[in-house]
């Protein structure tokens, strides 16, 4: 029988702009290393309705910038939305990006592609947010 172990932690992320993409790859990797699971699965989850998490290229800072700019073009801030709070565009963008990512862990390392990174996406900032990181494995 294989023993399963794991760890759950919360990262605090502070955005600087209304729309922001923050590379959290190293922070998540630190949590994986601390969990010491060898092989397993890491889930990154954002418990907010106007923020999300995505995986994309982190070698060129223009990539997340272009992604956010395209979302701003597709879902403009002003568009006669019915949501009374005034941040409907942020809710739509968060729904398009999604609130979680699962990444395999091999030999206690996130199994990301060579150019991939994990990004926290803010759509209604600037704010301080929490990102949940859970690691399970053996």
C-alpha positions in Angstrom: 0.0 0.0 0.0 1.3 3.5 -0.9 1.1 6.2 1.7 -0.4 9.5 0.5 0.8 12.8 1.9 0.0 16.4 1.1 0.0 20.0 2.1 -2.4 22.8 1.7 -1.4 26.5 1.9 -2.6 30.0 1.1 -0.5 32.5 -0.8 -1.3 36.2 -0.5 -1.0 38.1 -3.8 -1.2 41.9 -4.2 -2.1 43.3 -7.6 -1.1 46.9 -8.6 -3.6 47.5 -11.4 -7.2 47.0 -12.3 -6.1 44.2 -14.6 -2.9 42.4 -13.7 -1.1 39.1 -14.3 1.4 38.1 -11.6 3.8 35.2 -12.1 3.4 32.9 -9.0 5.3 29.9 -10.4 8.1 30.1 -7.8 5.8 30.7 -4.9 3.8 27.6 -5.9 7.0 25.6 -6.5 8.1 26.5 -2.9 4.9 25.0 -1.6 5.5 21.8 -3.6 9.1 21.5 -2.3 7.9 22.0 1.3 5.2 19.3 0.8 7.9 16.8 -0.3 5.6 14.6 -2.2 7.9 13.2 -4.9 5.1 12.4 -7.4 1.6 13.8 -7.2 -0.6 16.7 -8.1 -0.6 20.4 -7.3 -3.9 22.3 -7.5 -3.8 26.1 -7.6 -7.2 27.7 -6.8 -8.5 31.2 -6.6 -11.6 31.7 -4.4 -12.6 35.0 -6.0 -15.2 35.8 -8.6 -13.2 38.6 -10.3 -9.8 36.9 -10.4 -8.4 33.7 -11.9 -5.4 31.6 -12.6 -3.8 30.5 -15.9 -0.8 28.8 -17.3 1.1 30.3 -20.2 4.5 31.5 -21.3 6.5 33.2 -18.6 9.8 33.8 -20.5 8.4 36.9 -22.4 6.5 39.4 -20.3 4.6 40.5 -23.5 2.7 37.2 -23.6 0.6 37.8 -20.4 0.3 41.5 -21.3 -1.1 40.5 -24.7 -3.5 38.0 -23.1 -4.9 40.7 -20.8 -5.1 43.3 -23.5 -7.1 40.8 -25.7 -9.5 40.1 -22.8 -9.9 43.9 -22.3 -10.7 44.2 -26.0 -13.2 41.3 -26.0 -14.8 42.2 -22.7 -14.7 46.0 -22.3 -15.2 47.6 -18.9 -18.1 49.6 -20.1 -20.9 47.9 -22.0 -24.2 48.5 -20.4 -23.9 45.5 -18.2 -26.8 44.8 -15.8 -24.6 43.9 -12.8 -25.3 46.8 -10.3 -21.8 46.6 -8.7 -20.2 47.9 -11.8 -17.6 45.2 -12.3 -19.4 42.8 -14.6 -16.4 42.8 -17.0 -14.2 41.4 -14.3 -16.7 38.6 -13.5 -16.8 37.7 -17.2 -13.0 37.7 -17.6 -12.6 35.5 -14.5 -15.1 33.0 -15.9 -13.2 32.9 -19.2 -9.8 32.3 -17.5 -11.1 30.0 -14.8 -10.4 29.7 -11.1 -8.1 26.7 -10.9 -5.2 24.8 -12.5 -3.9 21.3 -11.8 -0.2 20.6 -12.5 1.5 17.2 -12.2 4.4 16.9 -9.8 7.3 14.6 -10.6 10.4 14.3 -8.3 9.0 17.1 -6.1 9.0 19.6 -9.1 6.1 21.1 -10.9 5.9 19.4 -14.3 5.5 22.5 -16.4 6.7 22.9 -19.9 10.0 24.7 -20.5 8.4 28.1 -21.1 5.3 27.7 -18.9 4.5 29.6 -15.8 1.5 29.9 -13.4 -0.1 33.3 -13.3 -2.6 34.9 -10.9 -5.0 37.1 -13.0 -6.6 40.1 -11.4 -9.6 41.7 -13.1 -10.9 44.1 -10.4 -7.9 45.5 -8.7 -5.7 46.6 -7.2 -6.4 44.2 -4.4 -4.9 41.8 -2.0 -6.1 38.2 -2.8 -5.6 34.7 -1.6 -4.5 31.8 -3.8 -4.9 28.3 -2.4 -2.2 25.7 -3.2 -2.9 22.0 -2.4 -0.3 19.3 -3.1 -1.0 15.6 -2.8 1.1 12.7 -3.7 3.4 9.9 -2.5 
